[in-house]
Amino acid sequence: MKKLAVIVFLISAFGFQSCAVRVVERSQPNVVVVKKAPRNHRVVVIKKKRYYTWGGKYYRKTRRGYVRVRV
């Protein structure tokens, strides 16, 4: 009887716990990705970070390409 009580306790203690993890995905509505920078781009360093600029807009280099940012 004691073993049965221990088994029931272990099943209830560990069996009803959820392993679910909450994942929040944030969408970025206005992301502009440019695969290749034009020839007339310039490299600008602002606060020790490198930005690429052309056409009056600033971009950061990523694995996907150049992503437009606000400076």
PQR file with spaces between the fields and no chain letter, atoms N, CA, C, O and H, PARSE charges and radii, in Angstrom:
ATOM       1  N    MET     1       0.812   -1.191    0.000 -0.4000 1.5000
ATOM       2  CA   MET     1       0.000    0.000    0.000 -0.0000 2.0000
ATOM       3  C    MET     1       0.861    1.262    0.000  0.5500 1.7000
ATOM       4  O    MET     1       0.536    2.265   -0.635 -0.5500 1.4000
ATOM       5  N    LYS     2       1.970    1.173    0.737 -0.4000 1.5000
ATOM       6  CA   LYS     2       2.872    2.319    0.807 -0.0000 2.0000
ATOM       7  C    LYS     2       3.486    2.602   -0.570  0.5500 1.7000
ATOM       8  O    LYS     2       3.610    3.760   -0.969 -0.5500 1.4000
ATOM       9  H    LYS     2       2.233    0.358    1.253  0.4000 1.0000
ATOM      10  N    LYS     3       3.868    1.550   -1.288 -0.4000 1.5000
ATOM      11  CA   LYS     3       4.453    1.715   -2.623 -0.0000 2.0000
ATOM      12  C    LYS     3       3.438    2.312   -3.584  0.5500 1.7000
ATOM      13  O    LYS     3       3.780    3.154   -4.414 -0.5500 1.4000
ATOM      14  H    LYS     3       3.767    0.609   -0.964  0.4000 1.0000
ATOM      15  N    LEU     4       2.202    1.881   -3.473 -0.4000 1.5000
ATOM      16  CA   LEU     4       1.150    2.418   -4.321 -0.0000 2.0000
ATOM      17  C    LEU     4       0.946    3.910   -4.059  0.5500 1.7000
ATOM      18  O    LEU     4       0.748    4.681   -4.998 -0.5500 1.4000
ATOM      19  H    LEU     4       1.924    1.197   -2.799  0.4000 1.0000
ATOM      20  N    ALA     5       0.991    4.311   -2.820 -0.4000 1.5000
ATOM      21  CA   ALA     5       0.832    5.728   -2.472 -0.0000 2.0000
ATOM      22  C    ALA     5       1.995    6.551   -3.022  0.5500 1.7000
ATOM      23  O    ALA     5       1.798    7.666   -3.505 -0.5500 1.4000
ATOM      24  H    ALA     5       1.151    3.685   -2.057  0.4000 1.0000
ATOM      25  N    VAL     6       3.194    6.004   -2.949 -0.4000 1.5000
ATOM      26  CA   VAL     6       4.368    6.707   -3.476 -0.0000 2.0000
ATOM      27  C    VAL     6       4.270    6.829   -4.993  0.5500 1.7000
ATOM      28  O    VAL     6       4.566    7.891   -5.541 -0.5500 1.4000
ATOM      29  H    VAL     6       3.353    5.098   -2.557  0.4000 1.0000
ATOM      30  N    ILE     7       3.869    5.789   -5.666 -0.4000 1.5000
ATOM      31  CA   ILE     7       3.742    5.819   -7.127 -0.0000 2.0000
ATOM      32  C    ILE     7       2.668    6.818   -7.554  0.5500 1.7000
ATOM      33  O    ILE     7       2.868    7.571   -8.507 -0.5500 1.4000
ATOM      34  H    ILE     7       3.628    4.927   -5.221  0.4000 1.0000
ATOM      35  N    VAL     8       1.553    6.829   -6.871 -0.4000 1.5000
ATOM      36  CA   VAL     8       0.485    7.781   -7.191 -0.0000 2.0000
ATOM      37  C    VAL     8       0.964    9.207   -6.963  0.5500 1.7000
ATOM      38  O    VAL     8       0.665   10.101   -7.755 -0.5500 1.4000
ATOM      39  H    VAL     8       1.390    6.217   -6.097  0.4000 1.0000
ATOM      40  N    PHE     9       1.710    9.419   -5.877 -0.4000 1.5000
ATOM      41  CA   PHE     9       2.246   10.756   -5.602 -0.0000 2.0000
ATOM      42  C    PHE     9       3.211   11.196   -6.701  0.5500 1.7000
ATOM      43  O    PHE     9       3.132   12.332   -7.168 -0.5500 1.4000
ATOM      44  H    PHE     9       1.953    8.692   -5.234  0.4000 1.0000
ATOM      45  N    LEU    10       4.117   10.316   -7.121 -0.4000 1.5000
ATOM      46  CA   LEU    10       5.095   10.671   -8.159 -0.0000 2.0000
ATOM      47  C    LEU    10       4.422   10.961   -9.490  0.5500 1.7000
ATOM      48  O    LEU    10       4.805   11.894  -10.195 -0.5500 1.4000
ATOM      49  H    LEU    10       4.180    9.392   -6.742  0.4000 1.0000
ATOM      50  N    ILE    11       3.427   10.168   -9.831 -0.4000 1.5000
ATOM      51  CA   ILE    11       2.707   10.388  -11.089 -0.0000 2.0000
ATOM      52  C    ILE    11       1.977   11.720  -11.046  0.5500 1.7000
ATOM      53  O    ILE    11       1.986   12.471  -12.021 -0.5500 1.4000
ATOM      54  H    ILE    11       3.116    9.409   -9.258  0.4000 1.0000
ATOM      55  N    SER    12       1.346   12.011   -9.917 -0.4000 1.5000
ATOM      56  CA   SER    12       0.610   13.278   -9.831 -0.0000 2.0000
ATOM      57  C    SER    12       1.551   14.469   -9.765  0.5500 1.7000
ATOM      58  O    SER    12       1.218   15.538  -10.277 -0.5500 1.4000
ATOM      59  H    SER    12       1.338   11.400   -9.125  0.4000 1.0000
ATOM      60  N    ALA    13       2.711   14.314   -9.153 -0.4000 1.5000
ATOM      61  CA   ALA    13       3.647   15.429   -9.017 -0.0000 2.0000
ATOM      62  C    ALA    13       4.332   15.751  -10.343  0.5500 1.7000
ATOM      63  O    ALA    13       4.502   16.920  -10.689 -0.5500 1.4000
ATOM      64  H    ALA    13       2.981   13.446   -8.737  0.4000 1.0000
ATOM      65  N    PHE    14       4.724   14.721  -11.081 -0.4000 1.5000
ATOM      66  CA   PHE    14       5.478   14.947  -12.310 -0.0000 2.0000
ATOM      67  C    PHE    14       4.637   14.800  -13.576  0.5500 1.7000
ATOM      68  O    PHE    14       5.042   15.271  -14.639 -0.5500 1.4000
ATOM      69  H    PHE    14       4.586   13.771  -10.801  0.4000 1.0000
ATOM      70  N    GLY    15       3.520   14.179  -13.483 -0.4000 1.5000
ATOM      71  CA   GLY    15       2.714   13.911  -14.659 -0.0000 2.0000
ATOM      72  C    GLY    15       1.876   15.083  -15.125  0.5500 1.7000
ATOM      73  O    GLY    15       1.507   15.143  -16.298 -0.5500 1.4000
ATOM      74  H    GLY    15       3.191   13.796  -12.619  0.4000 1.0000
ATOM      75  N    PHE    16       1.571   16.003  -14.252 -0.4000 1.5000
ATOM      76  CA   PHE    16       0.675   17.090  -14.605 -0.0000 2.0000
ATOM      77  C    PHE    16       1.388   18.413  -14.847  0.5500 1.7000
ATOM      78  O    PHE    16       0.734   19.441  -15.026 -0.5500 1.4000
ATOM      79  H    PHE    16       1.871   15.954  -13.299  0.4000 1.0000
ATOM      80  N    GLN    17       2.695   18.404  -14.856 -0.4000 1.5000
ATOM      81  CA   GLN    17       3.435   19.632  -15.118 -0.0000 2.0000
ATOM      82  C    GLN    17       3.622   19.792  -16.615  0.5500 1.7000
ATOM      83  O    GLN    17       3.917   18.830  -17.324 -0.5500 1.4000
ATOM      84  H    GLN    17       3.226   17.569  -14.711  0.4000 1.0000
ATOM      85  N    SER    18       3.451   20.995  -17.078 -0.4000 1.5000
ATOM      86  CA   SER    18       3.556   21.269  -18.501 -0.0000 2.0000
ATOM      87  C    SER    18       4.986   21.660  -18.859  0.5500 1.7000
ATOM      88  O    SER    18       5.660   22.351  -18.094 -0.5500 1.4000
ATOM      89  H    SER    18       3.212   21.776  -16.502  0.4000 1.0000
ATOM      90  N    CYS    19       5.429   21.225  -19.993 -0.4000 1.5000
ATOM      91  CA   CYS    19       6.749   21.589  -20.488 -0.0000 2.0000
ATOM      92  C    CYS    19       6.652   22.661  -21.570  0.5500 1.7000
ATOM      93  O    CYS    19       7.633   22.943  -22.258 -0.5500 1.4000
ATOM      94  H    CYS    19       4.882   20.664  -20.614  0.4000 1.0000
ATOM      95  N    ALA    20       5.491   23.249  -21.718 -0.4000 1.5000
ATOM      96  CA   ALA    20       5.283   24.238  -22.768 -0.0000 2.0000
ATOM      97  C    ALA    20       6.055   25.511  -22.443  0.5500 1.7000
ATOM      98  O    ALA    20       6.145   25.927  -21.288 -0.5500 1.4000
ATOM      99  H    ALA    20       4.695   23.020  -21.158  0.4000 1.0000
ATOM     100  N    VAL    21       6.600   26.107  -23.472 -0.4000 1.5000
ATOM     101  CA   VAL    21       7.344   27.351  -23.345 -0.0000 2.0000
ATOM     102  C    VAL    21       6.631   28.394  -24.186  0.5500 1.7000
ATOM     103  O    VAL    21       6.252   28.131  -25.327 -0.5500 1.4000
ATOM     104  H    VAL    21       6.527   25.769  -24.410  0.4000 1.0000
ATOM     105  N    ARG    22       6.455   29.548  -23.632 -0.4000 1.5000
ATOM     106  CA   ARG    22       5.783   30.618  -24.363 -0.0000 2.0000
ATOM     107  C    ARG    22       6.764   31.261  -25.334  0.5500 1.7000
ATOM     108  O    ARG    22       7.852   31.686  -24.946 -0.5500 1.4000
ATOM     109  H    ARG    22       6.763   29.762  -22.705  0.4000 1.0000
ATOM     110  N    VAL    23       6.370   31.326  -26.586 -0.4000 1.5000
ATOM     111  CA   VAL    23       7.187   31.934  -27.620 -0.0000 2.0000
ATOM     112  C    VAL    23       6.425   33.119  -28.186  0.5500 1.7000
ATOM     113  O    VAL    23       5.301   32.981  -28.670 -0.5500 1.4000
ATOM     114  H    VAL    23       5.486   30.981  -26.901  0.4000 1.0000
ATOM     115  N    VAL    24       7.050   34.282  -28.118 -0.4000 1.5000
ATOM     116  CA   VAL    24       6.427   35.493  -28.639 -0.0000 2.0000
ATOM     117  C    VAL    24       7.202   35.916  -29.871  0.5500 1.7000
ATOM     118  O    VAL    24       8.407   36.161  -29.809 -0.5500 1.4000
ATOM     119  H    VAL    24       7.963   34.394  -27.725  0.4000 1.0000
ATOM     120  N    GLU    25       6.509   35.999  -30.973 -0.4000 1.5000
ATOM     121  CA   GLU    25       7.149   36.402  -32.216 -0.0000 2.0000
ATOM     122  C    GLU    25       6.727   37.824  -32.531  0.5500 1.7000
ATOM     123  O    GLU    25       5.541   38.122  -32.678 -0.5500 1.4000
ATOM     124  H    GLU    25       5.531   35.801  -31.023  0.4000 1.0000
ATOM     125  N    ARG    26       7.711   38.688  -32.630 -0.4000 1.5000
ATOM     126  CA   ARG    26       7.423   40.086  -32.922 -0.0000 2.0000
ATOM     127  C    ARG    26       7.573   40.323  -34.419  0.5500 1.7000
ATOM     128  O    ARG    26       8.603   40.015  -35.019 -0.5500 1.4000
ATOM     129  H    ARG    26       8.673   38.446  -32.510  0.4000 1.0000
ATOM     130  N    SER    27       6.551   40.860  -34.983 -0.4000 1.5000
ATOM     131  CA   SER    27       6.622   41.144  -36.407 -0.0000 2.0000
ATOM     132  C    SER    27       7.164   42.547  -36.610  0.5500 1.7000
ATOM     133  O    SER    27       6.854   43.461  -35.846 -0.5500 1.4000
ATOM     134  H    SER    27       5.714   41.109  -34.496  0.4000 1.0000
ATOM     135  N    GLN    28       7.961   42.707  -37.625 -0.4000 1.5000
ATOM     136  CA   GLN    28       8.533   43.999  -37.964 -0.0000 2.0000
ATOM     137  C    GLN    28       7.874   44.457  -39.250  0.5500 1.7000
ATOM     138  O    GLN    28       8.224   43.975  -40.327 -0.5500 1.4000
ATOM     139  H    GLN    28       8.213   41.964  -38.246  0.4000 1.0000
ATOM     140  N    PRO    29       6.931   45.377  -39.157 -0.5600 1.5000
ATOM     141  CA   PRO    29       6.095   45.698  -40.310  0.2800 2.0000
ATOM     142  C    PRO    29       6.824   46.403  -41.457  0.5500 1.7000
ATOM     143  O    PRO    29       6.504   46.156  -42.620 -0.5500 1.4000
ATOM     144  N    ASN    30       7.777   47.261  -41.167 -0.4000 1.5000
ATOM     145  CA   ASN    30       8.401   48.058  -42.223 -0.0000 2.0000
ATOM     146  C    ASN    30       9.879   47.732  -42.380  0.5500 1.7000
ATOM     147  O    ASN    30      10.715   48.635  -42.340 -0.5500 1.4000
ATOM     148  H    ASN    30       8.037   47.462  -40.222  0.4000 1.0000
ATOM     149  N    VAL    31      10.209   46.478  -42.555 -0.4000 1.5000
ATOM     150  CA   VAL    31      11.600   46.078  -42.723 -0.0000 2.0000
ATOM     151  C    VAL    31      11.942   46.100  -44.199  0.5500 1.7000
ATOM     152  O    VAL    31      11.277   45.462  -45.016 -0.5500 1.4000
ATOM     153  H    VAL    31       9.529   45.745  -42.587  0.4000 1.0000
ATOM     154  N    VAL    32      12.982   46.840  -44.530 -0.4000 1.5000
ATOM     155  CA   VAL    32      13.452   46.928  -45.911 -0.0000 2.0000
ATOM     156  C    VAL    32      14.807   46.232  -45.973  0.5500 1.7000
ATOM     157  O    VAL    32      15.748   46.644  -45.294 -0.5500 1.4000
ATOM     158  H    VAL    32      13.522   47.359  -43.867  0.4000 1.0000
ATOM     159  N    VAL    33      14.912   45.183  -46.779 -0.4000 1.5000
ATOM     160  CA   VAL    33      16.162   44.446  -46.933 -0.0000 2.0000
ATOM     161  C    VAL    33      16.634   44.596  -48.372  0.5500 1.7000
ATOM     162  O    VAL    33      15.903   44.300  -49.318 -0.5500 1.4000
ATOM     163  H    VAL    33      14.148   44.849  -47.331  0.4000 1.0000
ATOM     164  N    VAL    34      17.875   45.062  -48.516 -0.4000 1.5000
ATOM     165  CA   VAL    34      18.482   45.224  -49.837 -0.0000 2.0000
ATOM     166  C    VAL    34      19.615   44.211  -49.927  0.5500 1.7000
ATOM     167  O    VAL    34      20.501   44.189  -49.073 -0.5500 1.4000
ATOM     168  H    VAL    34      18.469   45.302  -47.748  0.4000 1.0000
ATOM     169  N    LYS    35      19.589   43.379  -50.951 -0.4000 1.5000
ATOM     170  CA   LYS    35      20.577   42.305  -51.070 -0.0000 2.0000
ATOM     171  C    LYS    35      21.985   42.822  -51.360  0.5500 1.7000
ATOM     172  O    LYS    35      22.962   42.282  -50.840 -0.5500 1.4000
ATOM     173  H    LYS    35      18.869   43.397  -51.644  0.4000 1.0000
ATOM     174  N    LYS    36      22.096   43.856  -52.180 -0.4000 1.5000
ATOM     175  CA   LYS    36      23.406   44.348  -52.583 -0.0000 2.0000
ATOM     176  C    LYS    36      23.404   45.870  -52.555  0.5500 1.7000
ATOM     177  O    LYS    36      22.491   46.513  -53.073 -0.5500 1.4000
ATOM     178  H    LYS    36      21.303   44.295  -52.603  0.4000 1.0000
ATOM     179  N    ALA    37      24.436   46.430  -51.946 -0.4000 1.5000
ATOM     180  CA   ALA    37      24.537   47.892  -51.868 -0.0000 2.0000
ATOM     181  C    ALA    37      24.947   48.456  -53.227  0.5500 1.7000
ATOM     182  O    ALA    37      25.716   47.823  -53.951 -0.5500 1.4000
ATOM     183  H    ALA    37      25.177   45.908  -51.525  0.4000 1.0000
ATOM     184  N    PRO    38      24.445   49.635  -53.580 -0.5600 1.5000
ATOM     185  CA   PRO    38      24.843   50.235  -54.856  0.2800 2.0000
ATOM     186  C    PRO    38      26.284   50.737  -54.810  0.5500 1.7000
ATOM     187  O    PRO    38      26.884   50.827  -53.739 -0.5500 1.4000
ATOM     188  N    ARG    39      26.821   51.053  -55.950 -0.4000 1.5000
ATOM     189  CA   ARG    39      28.213   51.506  -56.026 -0.0000 2.0000
ATOM     190  C    ARG    39      28.453   52.814  -55.288  0.5500 1.7000
ATOM     191  O    ARG    39      29.548   53.043  -54.774 -0.5500 1.4000
ATOM     192  H    ARG    39      26.335   50.980  -56.821  0.4000 1.0000
ATOM     193  N    ASN    40      27.452   53.665  -55.231 -0.4000 1.5000
ATOM     194  CA   ASN    40      27.653   54.983  -54.639 -0.0000 2.0000
ATOM     195  C    ASN    40      27.382   55.000  -53.133  0.5500 1.7000
ATOM     196  O    ASN    40      27.162   56.070  -52.566 -0.5500 1.4000
ATOM     197  H    ASN    40      26.562   53.479  -55.648  0.4000 1.0000
ATOM     198  N    HIS    41      27.394   53.836  -52.471 -0.4000 1.5000
ATOM     199  CA   HIS    41      27.142   53.817  -51.024 -0.0000 2.0000
ATOM     200  C    HIS    41      28.361   54.345  -50.272  0.5500 1.7000
ATOM     201  O    HIS    41      29.484   54.310  -50.774 -0.5500 1.4000
ATOM     202  H    HIS    41      27.574   52.966  -52.931  0.4000 1.0000
ATOM     203  N    ARG    42      28.115   54.834  -49.057 -0.4000 1.5000
ATOM     204  CA   ARG    42      29.189   55.339  -48.212 -0.0000 2.0000
ATOM     205  C    ARG    42      29.120   54.624  -46.873  0.5500 1.7000
ATOM     206  O    ARG    42      28.043   54.240  -46.417 -0.5500 1.4000
ATOM     207  H    ARG    42      27.202   54.863  -48.648  0.4000 1.0000
ATOM     208  N    VAL    43      30.272   54.451  -46.252 -0.4000 1.5000
ATOM     209  CA   VAL    43      30.358   53.841  -44.933 -0.0000 2.0000
ATOM     210  C    VAL    43      30.498   54.957  -43.910  0.5500 1.7000
ATOM     211  O    VAL    43      31.379   55.809  -44.025 -0.5500 1.4000
ATOM     212  H    VAL    43      31.147   54.763  -46.623  0.4000 1.0000
ATOM     213  N    VAL    44      29.622   54.948  -42.902 -0.4000 1.5000
ATOM     214  CA   VAL    44      29.618   55.974  -41.869 -0.0000 2.0000
ATOM     215  C    VAL    44      29.705   55.272  -40.519  0.5500 1.7000
ATOM     216  O    VAL    44      29.009   54.283  -40.290 -0.5500 1.4000
ATOM     217  H    VAL    44      28.906   54.256  -42.808  0.4000 1.0000
ATOM     218  N    VAL    45      30.557   55.776  -39.618 -0.4000 1.5000
ATOM     219  CA   VAL    45      30.671   55.218  -38.276 -0.0000 2.0000
ATOM     220  C    VAL    45      30.034   56.196  -37.301  0.5500 1.7000
ATOM     221  O    VAL    45      30.462   57.345  -37.187 -0.5500 1.4000
ATOM     222  H    VAL    45      31.122   56.580  -39.803  0.4000 1.0000
ATOM     223  N    ILE    46      28.993   55.721  -36.591 -0.4000 1.5000
ATOM     224  CA   ILE    46      28.290   56.530  -35.612 -0.0000 2.0000
ATOM     225  C    ILE    46      28.273   55.758  -34.301  0.5500 1.7000
ATOM     226  O    ILE    46      27.742   54.649  -34.249 -0.5500 1.4000
ATOM     227  H    ILE    46      28.645   54.788  -36.684  0.4000 1.0000
ATOM     228  N    LYS    47      28.841   56.318  -33.249 -0.4000 1.5000
ATOM     229  CA   LYS    47      28.933   55.681  -31.930 -0.0000 2.0000
ATOM     230  C    LYS    47      29.526   54.278  -32.034  0.5500 1.7000
ATOM     231  O    LYS    47      28.991   53.329  -31.462 -0.5500 1.4000
ATOM     232  H    LYS    47      29.273   57.219  -33.292  0.4000 1.0000
ATOM     233  N    LYS    48      30.610   54.154  -32.752 -0.4000 1.5000
ATOM     234  CA   LYS    48      31.364   52.912  -32.930 -0.0000 2.0000
ATOM     235  C    LYS    48      30.581   51.814  -33.644  0.5500 1.7000
ATOM     236  O    LYS    48      30.920   50.636  -33.529 -0.5500 1.4000
ATOM     237  H    LYS    48      31.044   54.926  -33.217  0.4000 1.0000
ATOM     238  N    LYS    49      29.547   52.187  -34.374 -0.4000 1.5000
ATOM     239  CA   LYS    49      28.795   51.224  -35.178 -0.0000 2.0000
ATOM     240  C    LYS    49      28.869   51.639  -36.637  0.5500 1.7000
ATOM     241  O    LYS    49      28.779   52.822  -36.965 -0.5500 1.4000
ATOM     242  H    LYS    49      29.272   53.144  -34.469  0.4000 1.0000
ATOM     243  N    ARG    50      29.031   50.663  -37.497 -0.4000 1.5000
ATOM     244  CA   ARG    50      29.189   50.925  -38.925 -0.0000 2.0000
ATOM     245  C    ARG    50      27.836   50.906  -39.622  0.5500 1.7000
ATOM     246  O    ARG    50      27.090   49.931  -39.527 -0.5500 1.4000
ATOM     247  H    ARG    50      29.104   49.702  -37.230  0.4000 1.0000
ATOM     248  N    TYR    51      27.531   51.982  -40.317 -0.4000 1.5000
ATOM     249  CA   TYR    51      26.303   52.104  -41.099 -0.0000 2.0000
ATOM     250  C    TYR    51      26.676   52.352  -42.547  0.5500 1.7000
ATOM     251  O    TYR    51      27.727   52.921  -42.844 -0.5500 1.4000
ATOM     252  H    TYR    51      28.137   52.774  -40.395  0.4000 1.0000
ATOM     253  N    TYR    52      25.813   51.924  -43.435 -0.4000 1.5000
ATOM     254  CA   TYR    52      25.985   52.158  -44.864 -0.0000 2.0000
ATOM     255  C    TYR    52      24.879   53.108  -45.282  0.5500 1.7000
ATOM     256  O    TYR    52      23.728   52.937  -44.880 -0.5500 1.4000
ATOM     257  H    TYR    52      24.959   51.462  -43.194  0.4000 1.0000
ATOM     258  N    THR    53      25.213   54.096  -46.074 -0.4000 1.5000
ATOM     259  CA   THR    53      24.219   55.077  -46.454 -0.0000 2.0000
ATOM     260  C    THR    53      24.231   55.302  -47.961  0.5500 1.7000
ATOM     261  O    THR    53      25.283   55.326  -48.600 -0.5500 1.4000
ATOM     262  H    THR    53      26.148   54.235  -46.401  0.4000 1.0000
ATOM     263  N    TRP    54      23.046   55.463  -48.501 -0.4000 1.5000
ATOM     264  CA   TRP    54      22.847   55.884  -49.887 -0.0000 2.0000
ATOM     265  C    TRP    54      21.419   56.377  -50.018  0.5500 1.7000
ATOM     266  O    TRP    54      20.510   55.865  -49.365 -0.5500 1.4000
ATOM     267  H    TRP    54      22.191   55.443  -47.982  0.4000 1.0000
ATOM     268  N    GLY    55      21.236   57.352  -50.846 -0.4000 1.5000
ATOM     269  CA   GLY    55      19.899   57.908  -51.066 -0.0000 2.0000
ATOM     270  C    GLY    55      19.301   58.565  -49.830  0.5500 1.7000
ATOM     271  O    GLY    55      18.079   58.650  -49.710 -0.5500 1.4000
ATOM     272  H    GLY    55      21.974   57.768  -51.376  0.4000 1.0000
ATOM     273  N    GLY    56      20.145   59.033  -48.902 -0.4000 1.5000
ATOM     274  CA   GLY    56      19.649   59.681  -47.703 -0.0000 2.0000
ATOM     275  C    GLY    56      19.134   58.727  -46.636  0.5500 1.7000
ATOM     276  O    GLY    56      18.564   59.182  -45.644 -0.5500 1.4000
ATOM     277  H    GLY    56      21.138   58.964  -48.999  0.4000 1.0000
ATOM     278  N    LYS    57      19.310   57.436  -46.800 -0.4000 1.5000
ATOM     279  CA   LYS    57      18.841   56.432  -45.854 -0.0000 2.0000
ATOM     280  C    LYS    57      20.041   55.670  -45.286  0.5500 1.7000
ATOM     281  O    LYS    57      21.082   55.566  -45.935 -0.5500 1.4000
ATOM     282  H    LYS    57      19.772   57.066  -47.606  0.4000 1.0000
ATOM     283  N    TYR    58      19.884   55.134  -44.057 -0.4000 1.5000
ATOM     284  CA   TYR    58      20.948   54.393  -43.394 -0.0000 2.0000
ATOM     285  C    TYR    58      20.590   52.921  -43.323  0.5500 1.7000
ATOM     286  O    TYR    58      19.427   52.563  -43.138 -0.5500 1.4000
ATOM     287  H    TYR    58      19.039   55.219  -43.530  0.4000 1.0000
ATOM     288  N    TYR    59      21.601   52.065  -43.470 -0.4000 1.5000
ATOM     289  CA   TYR    59      21.412   50.619  -43.482 -0.0000 2.0000
ATOM     290  C    TYR    59      22.474   49.963  -42.620  0.5500 1.7000
ATOM     291  O    TYR    59      23.582   50.481  -42.483 -0.5500 1.4000
ATOM     292  H    TYR    59      22.546   52.356  -43.620  0.4000 1.0000
ATOM     293  N    ARG    60      22.125   48.793  -42.025 -0.4000 1.5000
ATOM     294  CA   ARG    60      23.081   47.953  -41.309 -0.0000 2.0000
ATOM     295  C    ARG    60      23.281   46.684  -42.108  0.5500 1.7000
ATOM     296  O    ARG    60      22.339   46.176  -42.716 -0.5500 1.4000
ATOM     297  H    ARG    60      21.225   48.372  -42.137  0.4000 1.0000
ATOM     298  N    LYS    61      24.493   46.168  -42.115 -0.4000 1.5000
ATOM     299  CA   LYS    61      24.786   44.953  -42.858 -0.0000 2.0000
ATOM     300  C    LYS    61      24.428   43.737  -42.007  0.5500 1.7000
ATOM     301  O    LYS    61      24.849   43.645  -40.854 -0.5500 1.4000
ATOM     302  H    LYS    61      25.259   46.580  -41.622  0.4000 1.0000
ATOM     303  N    THR    62      23.653   42.802  -42.567 -0.4000 1.5000
ATOM     304  CA   THR    62      23.272   41.563  -41.898 -0.0000 2.0000
ATOM     305  C    THR    62      23.558   40.392  -42.830  0.5500 1.7000
ATOM     306  O    THR    62      24.037   40.577  -43.948 -0.5500 1.4000
ATOM     307  H    THR    62      23.312   42.878  -43.504  0.4000 1.0000
ATOM     308  N    ARG    63      23.259   39.192  -42.357 -0.4000 1.5000
ATOM     309  CA   ARG    63      23.450   38.010  -43.211 -0.0000 2.0000
ATOM     310  C    ARG    63      22.488   38.001  -44.387  0.5500 1.7000
ATOM     311  O    ARG    63      22.804   37.460  -45.446 -0.5500 1.4000
ATOM     312  H    ARG    63      22.870   39.042  -41.448  0.4000 1.0000
ATOM     313  N    ARG    64      21.307   38.602  -44.206 -0.4000 1.5000
ATOM     314  CA   ARG    64      20.301   38.612  -45.271 -0.0000 2.0000
ATOM     315  C    ARG    64      20.551   39.716  -46.285  0.5500 1.7000
ATOM     316  O    ARG    64      20.003   39.675  -47.386 -0.5500 1.4000
ATOM     317  H    ARG    64      21.051   39.042  -43.345  0.4000 1.0000
ATOM     318  N    GLY    65      21.367   40.700  -45.935 -0.4000 1.5000
ATOM     319  CA   GLY    65      21.612   41.841  -46.804 -0.0000 2.0000
ATOM     320  C    GLY    65      21.727   43.096  -45.963  0.5500 1.7000
ATOM     321  O    GLY    65      22.192   43.044  -44.824 -0.5500 1.4000
ATOM     322  H    GLY    65      21.812   40.734  -45.040  0.4000 1.0000
ATOM     323  N    TYR    66      21.314   44.203  -46.505 -0.4000 1.5000
ATOM     324  CA   TYR    66      21.366   45.476  -45.806 -0.0000 2.0000
ATOM     325  C    TYR    66      19.961   45.832  -45.337  0.5500 1.7000
ATOM     326  O    TYR    66      19.026   45.880  -46.137 -0.5500 1.4000
ATOM     327  H    TYR    66      20.936   44.245  -47.430  0.4000 1.0000
ATOM     328  N    VAL    67      19.815   46.082  -44.034 -0.4000 1.5000
ATOM     329  CA   VAL    67      18.525   46.360  -43.433 -0.0000 2.0000
ATOM     330  C    VAL    67      18.461   47.841  -43.092  0.5500 1.7000
ATOM     331  O    VAL    67      19.375   48.382  -42.469 -0.5500 1.4000
ATOM     332  H    VAL    67      20.574   46.043  -43.384  0.4000 1.0000
ATOM     333  N    ARG    68      17.386   48.490  -43.499 -0.4000 1.5000
ATOM     334  CA   ARG    68      17.226   49.916  -43.253 -0.0000 2.0000
ATOM     335  C    ARG    68      16.962   50.187  -41.778  0.5500 1.7000
ATOM     336  O    ARG    68      16.151   49.505  -41.151 -0.5500 1.4000
ATOM     337  H    ARG    68      16.644   48.050  -44.004  0.4000 1.0000
ATOM     338  N    VAL    69      17.652   51.186  -41.224 -0.4000 1.5000
ATOM     339  CA   VAL    69      17.525   51.533  -39.806 -0.0000 2.0000
ATOM     340  C    VAL    69      17.351   53.039  -39.663  0.5500 1.7000
ATOM     341  O    VAL    69      17.634   53.809  -40.581 -0.5500 1.4000
ATOM     342  H    VAL    69      18.312   51.740  -41.733  0.4000 1.0000
ATOM     343  N    ARG    70      16.874   53.437  -38.481 -0.4000 1.5000
ATOM     344  CA   ARG    70      16.824   54.862  -38.150 -0.0000 2.0000
ATOM     345  C    ARG    70      18.016   55.160  -37.255  0.5500 1.7000
ATOM     346  O    ARG    70      18.286   54.421  -36.308 -0.5500 1.4000
ATOM     347  H    ARG    70      16.644   52.812  -37.735  0.4000 1.0000
ATOM     348  N    VAL    71      18.725   56.235  -37.549 -0.4000 1.5000
ATOM     349  CA   VAL    71      19.896   56.619  -36.756 -0.0000 2.0000
ATOM     350  C    VAL    71      19.572   57.836  -35.942  0.5500 1.7000
ATOM     351  O    VAL    71      20.423   58.327  -35.200 -0.5500 1.4000
ATOM     352  H    VAL    71      18.506   56.835  -38.318  0.4000 1.0000
